[in-house]
């Protein structure tokens, strides 16, 4: 199948590059349009997709059209390409847009799937949240899940949980980066060089995540295994509890969900 992107920002670039790296999509079968032509051509040279002169051209070229522009731009884009989407599959990676939102505009002549990816897709370790409600054919659903699985883990959520799912996995990388930076600062404070500090912390985070995935143990059990009686780790854990780490994490998600309600 031929795939067209409308919008070629960082997330779309990560997805396009990941598709090609996985060997599941040929660069020659990929097209893209973005309003900044110079940047589009530069990314085309780097990734290998064919640049298009307009959103209409991109829509015409693709069997699957991936909407990857800013959420506030989508309505105008759909007005331009609506007739060219008839009979095709549309995949959206835009926050806040759901199956119902697209169907209200496009009707039943376009098959729709909404997905929320995250930036670790750039290294094949992303989370791809698929909205459970969609109108893809069985063949399209299988193919689209397969190519996105090459970018990380595919999970399916009902529409009413896509917002919180996106807050956790979509915003989560920034929170993990903040923790990584904070512990690296602590390492630097006590004499470790910055580059070494980042290597130590990032590998510790990666290893801890893989250990939980591999064992399927509750994180509390894994934490307890590191905390010896009257040891150093339990003192660090106690300090994090005293400073409100858990409450801060939950509050960060509350802030996102409250903001979504306002919008």
C-alpha atoms as one frame of an Amber mdcrd trajectory, in Angstrom:
protein
   0.000   0.000   0.000   1.081   3.564  -0.661   1.198   5.871   2.360   0.894
   9.659   2.321   1.626  12.042   5.181   0.019  15.440   5.440   2.320  17.223
   7.839   5.957  16.237   8.326   6.940  17.428  11.787   9.118  15.520  14.251
   6.537  12.833  15.002   5.727  12.207  11.344   9.444  12.048  10.524   9.959
   9.482  13.279   7.078   7.380  11.996   8.166   7.574   8.352  11.772   6.723
   9.228  10.621   3.884  11.471   8.432   2.390   8.755  11.354   2.385   6.340
  13.877   1.099   8.876  11.585  -1.807   9.726  11.509  -2.895   6.089   7.703
  -2.975   6.171   7.277   0.078   3.920   9.401   1.028   0.924  10.494   4.636
   0.677   9.234   4.639  -2.908   5.706   3.967  -1.592   5.703   6.955   0.739
   4.622  10.537  -0.006   4.360  13.669   2.107   3.218  17.259   2.028   4.149
  20.080   4.411   3.725  23.820   3.840   7.434  24.660   4.217   8.746  23.322
   0.925  12.445  23.751   1.675  12.194  21.752   4.901  10.032  19.114   3.211
  12.626  18.564   0.477  15.402  18.394   3.079  13.509  15.715   5.016  12.723
  13.912   1.777  16.445  13.646   1.022  17.105  12.334   4.522  14.210   9.876
   4.852  13.410   8.945   1.266   9.738   9.793   0.770   8.485  11.667  -2.301
   7.597  15.317  -1.570   4.231  16.581  -2.833   3.309  20.093  -3.921  -0.007
  20.178  -2.057  -2.186  18.344   0.447  -4.415  17.352  -2.459  -1.499  15.723
  -4.285  -0.534  13.823  -1.146  -4.108  12.609  -0.621  -4.375  11.457  -4.227
  -1.126   9.483  -4.040  -1.854   7.504  -0.882  -4.017   4.461  -0.229  -3.542
   5.335   3.435  -3.407   9.039   4.323  -1.819   9.933   7.669  -2.972  13.248
   9.084   0.064  14.563  10.965  -0.491  18.323  10.968  -1.356  20.437  14.007
  -4.823  19.704  15.446  -6.040  23.257  14.764  -5.072  22.881  11.072  -7.005
  19.685  10.423 -10.409  21.185   9.616  -8.935  23.382   6.867  -6.904  20.469
   5.495  -9.946  18.194   5.382 -11.889  20.867   3.512  -9.156  20.781   0.840
  -8.821  17.005   0.476 -12.246  15.671   1.443 -13.240  14.520  -2.029  -9.814
  12.928  -2.612 -10.176  10.762   0.513 -13.259   8.915  -0.713 -12.729   5.166
  -0.502  -9.401   5.516   1.322  -8.153   4.903   4.842  -7.360   7.950   6.958
  -5.094   7.619   9.991  -4.853  10.541  12.399  -2.023  11.048  14.901  -3.454
  14.374  16.112  -4.210  14.876  19.796  -7.840  15.537  20.660  -9.340  14.193
  17.423 -11.434  11.030  17.614 -13.318   8.779  15.244 -16.551  10.703  15.857
 -14.866  14.037  15.110 -13.617  12.856  11.738 -16.800  10.985  10.840 -18.864
  14.108  11.474 -16.829  15.895   8.791 -16.093  13.059   6.361 -19.141  10.829
   6.716 -18.916   7.120   5.949 -17.047   7.409   2.637 -13.650   7.437   4.375
 -12.365   4.655   6.626 -10.936   6.147   9.819  -8.457   5.190  12.552  -7.131
   7.530  15.263  -3.756   6.790  16.856  -1.749   8.541  19.568   2.001   7.836
  19.155   4.874   9.126  21.268   8.412  10.279  20.508  10.288   7.073  21.520
   8.878   5.733  18.254  12.023   7.326  16.805  14.036   4.417  18.247  11.415
   1.699  17.902  10.359   1.929  21.567   7.208   4.012  21.267   3.670   3.496
  22.517   1.020   3.507  19.786  -2.454   4.007  21.248  -5.181   2.900  18.818
  -8.719   4.128  19.376 -10.863   0.996  19.507 -13.605   2.549  17.383 -12.619
   2.627  13.726 -14.030   1.842  10.293 -11.013   0.177   8.671 -11.400  -2.962
   6.626  -9.948  -6.084   8.264  -7.009  -6.029   5.866  -6.301  -2.349   6.539
  -6.545  -2.806  10.299  -4.088  -5.709  10.204  -1.645  -3.849   7.947  -1.769
  -0.562   9.872  -1.287  -2.262  13.240   1.597  -4.245  11.804   3.508  -1.250
  10.476   2.938   0.782  13.641   4.042  -2.176  15.759   7.444  -1.752  14.123
   7.708   1.531  16.072   7.004   0.056  19.513   4.081  -1.320  21.479   0.549
  -1.156  20.082  -2.262  -0.802  22.622  -5.986  -0.280  22.066  -8.196   1.943
  24.218 -11.870   2.945  24.059 -12.560   6.516  22.998 -13.265   7.749  26.527
  -9.770   6.653  27.678  -7.748   8.012  24.763  -7.321  11.342  26.572  -5.752
   9.888  29.713  -3.823   7.339  27.669  -2.353  10.140  25.589  -1.496  12.126
  28.724   0.467   9.182  30.129   2.274   7.982  27.020   2.288  11.151  24.923
   3.422  13.578  27.646   5.249  10.919  29.665   8.559  11.069  27.763   9.001
  14.686  28.897   8.465  13.613  32.510  10.969  10.761  32.172  13.452  13.194
  30.613  12.980  15.556  33.540  13.719  12.758  36.018  16.732  11.721  33.947
  18.059  15.268  33.951  17.496  15.695  37.692  19.409  12.541  38.620  22.154
  13.447  36.167  22.435  16.808  37.925  22.846  14.940  41.212  25.600  12.809
  39.690  27.376  15.908  38.387  27.032  17.552  41.805  29.069  14.707  43.295
  31.747  14.632  40.615  30.590  12.476  37.685  30.907  14.039  34.224  27.721
  15.063  32.416  27.999  12.526  29.569  28.675   9.654  31.964  25.825  10.812
  34.208  23.336  10.658  31.336  24.578   7.215  30.317  24.219   5.880  33.851
  20.748   7.314  34.403  19.281   6.519  30.981  20.500   2.911  31.131  19.170
   2.567  34.687  15.750   3.811  33.554  15.812   1.556  30.496  16.899  -1.484
  32.490  14.306  -0.904  35.210  11.533  -0.632  32.609  12.660  -3.797  30.820
  12.884  -5.677  34.115   9.291  -4.780  34.956   8.112  -5.767  31.478  10.029
  -9.041  31.598   8.898 -10.101  35.068   5.464  -8.418  35.073   6.088  -7.775
  38.758   4.397  -4.908  40.556   6.816  -1.939  40.596   6.554  -1.918  44.391
   7.903  -5.473  44.533  10.866  -4.517  42.338  11.463  -1.430  44.470  11.411
  -3.507  47.652  14.004  -5.884  46.199  16.503  -2.999  46.033  15.725  -1.652
  49.514  17.868  -3.456  52.102  16.963  -2.934  55.784  18.705   0.131  57.181
  20.303   0.625  53.755  20.979   3.525  51.440  18.169   2.951  48.910  15.356
   2.997  51.483  16.658   6.329  52.729  16.433   7.721  49.213  12.948   6.255
  48.786  11.823   7.747  52.093  13.081  11.161  51.000  11.207  10.934  47.687
   8.047  10.066  49.615   8.641  12.962  52.000   9.082  15.361  49.076   5.860
  14.160  47.476   7.091  12.348  44.356   3.926  10.263  43.900   1.652  13.229
  44.515   3.640  15.360  42.056   3.382  12.666  39.365  -0.383  12.338  39.792
  -0.805  16.115  39.918   1.059  16.499  36.618  -1.557  14.300  34.956  -4.388
  16.143  36.735  -3.057  19.409  35.261  -3.127  17.931  31.746  -6.625  16.502
  32.108  -7.956  19.749  33.600  -6.460  21.693  30.690  -8.137  19.334  28.221
 -11.498  20.005  29.877 -11.002  23.750  29.516 -10.168  23.383  25.809
